[in-house]
């Protein structure tokens, strides 16, 4: 089925984006953005197919375009600042920004990009990237280099495996374009990109990791988009959406409850915060996030951490809940899912475990998680 996977109608698009939002673990971009882009492609009768990883051409050049910036809602102050800069009406939207970043990368390198791969499953970082490929007339791969949404480039498999990120090209909604040709390391490149995204008020795309198909196959988590589609479809068809999501994703249901004590801030190009869930079972669940959810405590006991996945589902809407839509009083369910195998290696945990984020406890292997 994978070699012929394609989105045929609006329901297919909804199922895919629902699953992508689940694997976005609170981040990954707005579902509405991905929906707008993919529906536009559907209306143009474009072929919304995914290229199976087995069919990647070894000598072709691929790159990864993605949105860069905080997912925090814009404040009144930032809106006033945008007005003073003349950022009143966006010149470029959604996949146009991604396409601009890819074209800028081609301009900088003198190379021709022959296909795209998403940075992470998520509402916009998957859906809009797919739409960019369709409108450019090039394939998009059924897979990504993380298997989940991640806040930093250092946490993707290319960085963990030591692959070169640069050159990187940037293009924003206002038509500004830039490039980074050299940086001290991946963390420095990430910081530069975040500063540029702050200058664009979060409405910027980046294109990087230009590589051959042979190289791409070594850092790809295969068939994550078709897997997301399966999870989204299972959620839609089920009466108990929480159990359906957990079973389809090979995860576990943690519990259900009501969000309370939400505290969040927008800083350094990331959306940071914590919230509690007053469990229907009497327990207190606490989550810490940096764009995505990364630490889950149960009654003050560290229970689950990144690299494993912590996903919330709005039980009223029966949809995965993004951290940009968190509200006190929402009735939610929590599902945890194991990360892809390579994230359980020591180097991966060093880059993405709780100590990396400054917490004083170790990663708990998913097989040892006690719920």
C-alpha positions as CSV (number, residue, x, y, z in Angstrom):
1,X,0.0,0.0,0.0
2,X,2.9,2.4,0.7
3,X,4.2,2.6,-2.8
4,X,0.8,3.8,-4.0
5,X,-0.1,6.0,-1.0
6,X,-1.9,9.2,-2.0
7,X,-4.5,11.6,-0.7
8,X,-7.6,11.3,-2.8
9,X,-10.1,13.6,-1.1
10,X,-10.8,16.0,1.8
11,X,-11.3,13.1,4.3
12,X,-7.9,11.7,3.5
13,X,-6.3,15.1,4.1
14,X,-8.1,15.4,7.5
15,X,-7.0,11.9,8.6
16,X,-3.4,12.6,7.6
17,X,-3.3,15.9,9.5
18,X,-5.0,14.5,12.5
19,X,-2.3,11.9,12.8
20,X,0.4,14.4,12.1
21,X,-0.8,16.6,14.9
22,X,-0.8,13.5,17.2
23,X,2.9,12.9,16.3
24,X,3.5,16.6,16.7
25,X,3.2,16.2,20.5
26,X,1.9,19.7,21.0
27,X,4.0,21.3,18.2
28,X,4.6,20.8,14.5
29,X,2.5,23.7,13.4
30,X,-1.1,24.5,12.9
31,X,-3.4,21.9,11.4
32,X,-5.4,24.7,9.7
33,X,-2.3,25.8,7.8
34,X,-1.6,22.3,6.4
35,X,-5.3,21.9,5.6
36,X,-5.4,25.1,3.6
37,X,-2.3,24.2,1.6
38,X,-3.4,20.6,0.8
39,X,-7.0,21.5,-0.1
40,X,-5.6,24.1,-2.5
41,X,-3.5,21.4,-4.1
42,X,-6.6,19.1,-4.3
43,X,-8.6,21.9,-5.9
44,X,-5.9,22.1,-8.6
45,X,-6.2,18.4,-9.3
46,X,-2.5,17.8,-8.4
47,X,-1.4,14.3,-7.6
48,X,-1.1,14.2,-3.8
49,X,1.1,11.1,-3.6
50,X,4.0,10.2,-1.4
51,X,7.2,8.7,-2.6
52,X,8.1,5.4,-0.9
53,X,11.6,5.4,0.7
54,X,12.4,2.4,-1.4
55,X,12.0,4.5,-4.5
56,X,14.3,7.3,-3.6
57,X,16.9,7.9,-6.3
58,X,20.4,7.5,-4.9
59,X,22.0,10.3,-7.0
60,X,19.1,12.8,-6.8
61,X,19.3,15.8,-4.5
62,X,16.8,16.3,-1.8
63,X,16.4,19.0,0.9
64,X,14.2,19.7,4.0
65,X,12.1,22.8,4.1
66,X,10.3,23.7,7.4
67,X,8.9,26.6,9.3
68,X,11.2,28.2,11.9
69,X,10.0,30.1,15.0
70,X,7.9,30.0,18.1
71,X,4.4,28.6,18.0
72,X,3.3,31.1,20.7
73,X,0.2,33.3,19.9
74,X,1.2,36.8,18.9
75,X,0.9,39.5,21.6
76,X,-0.5,43.0,21.2
77,X,3.0,44.3,21.6
78,X,4.4,42.2,18.8
79,X,1.5,43.1,16.6
80,X,2.3,46.8,17.2
81,X,6.0,46.2,16.4
82,X,5.0,44.4,13.1
83,X,2.9,47.4,12.2
84,X,5.9,49.8,12.6
85,X,8.0,47.7,10.3
86,X,5.3,47.7,7.6
87,X,4.4,44.1,8.2
88,X,0.7,44.7,7.7
89,X,-0.1,42.3,4.8
90,X,1.8,39.1,4.1
91,X,3.3,38.9,0.7
92,X,3.8,35.2,0.8
93,X,1.7,32.5,2.5
94,X,2.3,29.0,3.8
95,X,3.8,26.8,1.2
96,X,5.0,29.9,-0.8
97,X,7.4,30.6,2.1
98,X,8.7,27.1,2.0
99,X,9.1,27.2,-1.8
100,X,10.9,30.5,-1.4
101,X,13.4,28.9,1.0
102,X,14.0,26.0,-1.4
103,X,14.6,28.4,-4.3
104,X,16.9,30.5,-2.2
105,X,18.9,27.4,-1.3
106,X,19.2,26.5,-5.0
107,X,20.3,30.1,-5.7
108,X,23.0,29.9,-3.1
109,X,24.3,26.5,-4.0
110,X,23.8,26.4,-7.7
111,X,22.1,23.0,-7.4
112,X,18.7,21.8,-8.4
113,X,16.5,20.2,-5.7
114,X,14.8,17.2,-7.1
115,X,12.6,16.2,-4.1
116,X,11.6,17.3,-0.5
117,X,11.4,15.5,2.8
118,X,9.5,16.9,5.8
119,X,11.4,17.9,9.0
120,X,8.8,16.4,11.3
121,X,5.2,15.2,11.3
122,X,3.0,18.2,12.3
123,X,0.0,20.1,11.0
124,X,2.0,22.7,9.0
125,X,5.5,21.3,8.9
126,X,4.1,18.2,7.1
127,X,1.1,19.4,5.3
128,X,2.6,22.6,3.9
129,X,5.9,20.9,2.9
130,X,3.9,18.3,1.0
131,X,2.0,21.1,-0.7
132,X,5.2,22.9,-1.6
133,X,6.5,19.8,-3.3
134,X,3.3,19.2,-5.2
135,X,3.3,22.8,-6.5
136,X,6.9,22.6,-7.4
137,X,6.2,19.4,-9.4
138,X,8.7,17.3,-7.4
139,X,8.2,14.3,-5.1
140,X,7.9,14.4,-1.3
141,X,9.1,11.4,0.7
142,X,6.9,9.2,3.0
143,X,9.2,9.6,6.0
144,X,11.2,12.2,8.1
145,X,14.4,12.4,10.1
146,X,12.8,12.3,13.5
147,X,9.5,10.4,13.6
148,X,8.0,13.1,15.8
149,X,8.1,16.8,16.2
150,X,11.3,18.2,17.7
151,X,12.1,21.8,19.0
152,X,15.7,21.9,17.8
153,X,17.7,20.7,14.7
154,X,20.2,19.1,17.1
155,X,17.6,16.5,18.0
156,X,17.0,15.2,14.5
157,X,18.9,12.2,13.2
158,X,21.0,14.1,10.7
159,X,22.6,16.2,13.5
160,X,22.9,13.2,15.8
161,X,24.7,11.3,13.0
162,X,27.0,14.3,12.4
163,X,25.6,15.3,8.9
164,X,26.2,18.8,7.7
165,X,23.2,21.1,8.1
166,X,24.6,24.0,6.1
167,X,24.1,25.9,3.8
168,X,20.7,26.9,5.1
169,X,18.4,29.4,3.3
170,X,15.6,31.4,4.8
171,X,12.6,33.1,3.3
172,X,9.8,34.9,5.3
173,X,6.3,36.1,4.7
174,X,7.4,39.6,4.0
175,X,9.8,38.6,1.3
176,X,13.1,38.8,3.2
177,X,15.6,36.1,2.3
178,X,18.9,35.2,3.9
179,X,21.4,32.3,4.0
180,X,23.9,30.9,6.5
181,X,26.9,29.5,4.8
182,X,29.0,28.6,7.8
183,X,28.5,28.2,11.6
184,X,30.5,26.9,14.5
185,X,28.2,24.0,15.0
186,X,24.6,22.9,14.6
187,X,23.5,24.6,17.8
188,X,25.0,27.9,16.5
189,X,23.2,27.4,13.2
190,X,19.9,26.8,15.2
191,X,20.5,30.0,17.2
192,X,21.1,32.1,14.0
193,X,17.9,30.7,12.5
194,X,15.9,31.5,15.6
195,X,17.1,35.1,15.6
196,X,16.0,35.4,12.0
197,X,12.6,33.9,12.8
198,X,12.2,36.3,15.6
199,X,12.9,39.2,13.2
200,X,10.1,37.7,11.0
201,X,7.8,37.3,14.0
202,X,7.7,33.6,13.6
203,X,6.6,33.6,9.9
204,X,9.7,32.2,8.3
205,X,10.7,29.1,6.5
206,X,14.1,27.5,6.3
207,X,15.5,25.0,3.8
208,X,18.6,22.9,4.7
209,X,20.1,19.4,4.7
210,X,20.8,19.3,1.0
211,X,21.8,15.7,0.4
212,X,21.7,12.9,-2.1
213,X,19.1,10.2,-2.0
214,X,21.8,7.7,-0.9
215,X,22.5,9.9,2.2
216,X,18.9,10.5,2.9
217,X,18.1,6.8,3.2
218,X,20.6,6.6,6.1
219,X,18.7,9.2,8.3
220,X,15.1,8.6,7.4
221,X,12.4,7.2,9.7
222,X,10.4,5.5,6.9
223,X,6.7,5.9,6.1
224,X,5.9,8.2,9.0
225,X,3.3,10.1,6.9
226,X,1.3,7.0,5.9
227,X,1.6,5.9,9.6
228,X,0.1,9.2,10.7
229,X,-2.7,8.7,8.2
230,X,-3.5,5.4,9.8
231,X,-3.5,6.9,13.3
232,X,-5.8,9.8,12.2
233,X,-8.2,7.4,10.5
234,X,-8.4,5.2,13.6
235,X,-9.2,8.2,15.7
236,X,-11.9,9.3,13.4
237,X,-13.6,5.9,13.2
238,X,-13.5,5.2,17.0
239,X,-15.9,6.0,19.7
240,X,-13.1,6.1,22.3
241,X,-10.6,8.3,20.4
242,X,-8.0,8.1,23.2
243,X,-7.7,4.3,23.2
244,X,-7.8,4.2,19.4
245,X,-4.9,6.6,19.1
246,X,-2.8,4.7,21.6
247,X,-3.5,1.3,19.9
248,X,-2.8,2.7,16.4
249,X,0.4,4.3,17.5
250,X,1.6,1.4,19.6
251,X,1.4,3.6,22.7
252,X,-0.3,3.7,26.1
253,X,-3.1,5.7,27.6
254,X,-2.0,7.6,30.6
255,X,-5.2,9.1,31.8
256,X,-7.9,11.7,31.4
257,X,-8.5,15.0,33.2
258,X,-8.9,18.8,33.1
259,X,-6.1,21.2,32.3
260,X,-5.2,23.7,35.1
261,X,-2.4,26.0,36.1
262,X,-1.2,26.7,32.6
263,X,1.9,29.0,32.6
264,X,3.6,29.8,29.3
265,X,6.0,32.3,27.7
266,X,7.4,33.1,24.3
267,X,11.2,33.4,24.5
268,X,14.2,32.9,22.2
269,X,12.0,31.7,19.3
270,X,10.4,28.9,21.4
271,X,7.1,28.6,23.3
272,X,7.9,27.4,26.8
273,X,5.6,26.4,29.7
274,X,4.0,24.0,32.1
275,X,0.5,22.9,32.8
276,X,-1.2,20.4,35.1
277,X,-4.0,18.0,34.3
278,X,-6.3,17.2,37.3
279,X,-6.9,13.5,36.5
280,X,-10.4,12.0,36.5
281,X,-8.7,9.3,38.6
282,X,-7.5,11.8,41.2
283,X,-3.9,11.9,40.1
284,X,-2.1,15.1,39.1
285,X,-0.3,15.0,35.7
286,X,2.2,17.8,35.0
287,X,3.7,18.5,31.6
288,X,6.7,20.7,30.7
289,X,7.0,21.8,27.1
290,X,9.4,23.6,24.8
291,X,7.2,24.0,21.7
292,X,6.5,20.2,22.1
293,X,5.7,18.2,25.3
294,X,8.9,16.8,26.8
295,X,8.4,15.8,30.4
296,X,5.4,14.2,32.1
297,X,5.2,13.8,35.9
298,X,2.5,11.8,37.6
299,X,1.9,12.9,41.2
300,X,5.4,14.7,41.1
301,X,7.1,11.5,39.9
302,X,9.0,11.8,36.5
303,X,7.1,9.2,34.4
304,X,7.8,9.8,30.7
305,X,10.3,12.1,28.9
306,X,11.6,12.9,25.5
307,X,12.7,11.4,23.2
308,X,9.5,9.4,23.8
309,X,6.2,11.1,22.8
310,X,3.7,12.8,25.0
311,X,0.5,13.6,23.1
312,X,-2.7,15.3,24.4
313,X,-6.1,14.8,22.8
314,X,-8.9,17.3,23.3
315,X,-11.7,14.9,24.3
316,X,-14.4,17.4,23.5
317,X,-13.2,18.0,20.0
318,X,-11.7,14.5,19.6
319,X,-8.6,16.1,18.1
320,X,-4.9,16.2,19.1
321,X,-4.3,19.3,21.2
322,X,-1.5,21.7,20.1
323,X,0.2,23.7,22.8
324,X,-0.7,26.9,21.1
325,X,-4.3,26.0,21.9
326,X,-3.9,25.0,25.5
327,X,-6.6,26.4,27.8
328,X,-7.4,25.9,31.5
329,X,-10.6,23.9,31.8
330,X,-10.2,21.7,28.7
331,X,-11.0,18.0,29.2
332,X,-8.1,16.1,27.7
333,X,-6.6,12.6,27.5
334,X,-2.9,11.8,27.5
335,X,-1.2,9.2,25.3
336,X,2.5,8.2,25.4
337,X,4.3,6.5,22.6
338,X,7.8,5.1,22.2
339,X,10.3,7.1,20.0
340,X,11.9,5.5,17.0
341,X,14.6,3.0,17.8
342,X,17.6,5.2,17.2
343,X,16.4,7.6,19.9
344,X,17.1,5.0,22.5
345,X,20.9,5.1,21.7
346,X,23.1,6.9,24.2
347,X,24.0,9.8,21.9
348,X,20.4,10.4,21.0
349,X,19.4,10.6,24.7
350,X,22.3,13.0,25.3
351,X,20.8,15.3,22.7
352,X,17.1,14.9,23.6
353,X,16.8,13.4,27.1
354,X,15.7,15.3,30.3
355,X,19.2,16.3,31.3
356,X,19.7,18.0,27.9
357,X,16.8,20.3,28.9
358,X,18.3,20.9,32.4
359,X,16.4,18.4,34.5
360,X,18.3,16.4,37.1
361,X,17.0,13.0,36.3
362,X,17.7,10.4,33.6
363,X,15.7,9.2,30.7
364,X,13.4,6.3,31.6
365,X,13.3,3.6,28.9
366,X,9.8,3.3,27.5
367,X,9.8,-0.4,28.4
368,X,10.3,0.6,32.0
369,X,7.6,3.4,32.1
370,X,5.3,3.0,35.1
371,X,1.9,4.6,34.6
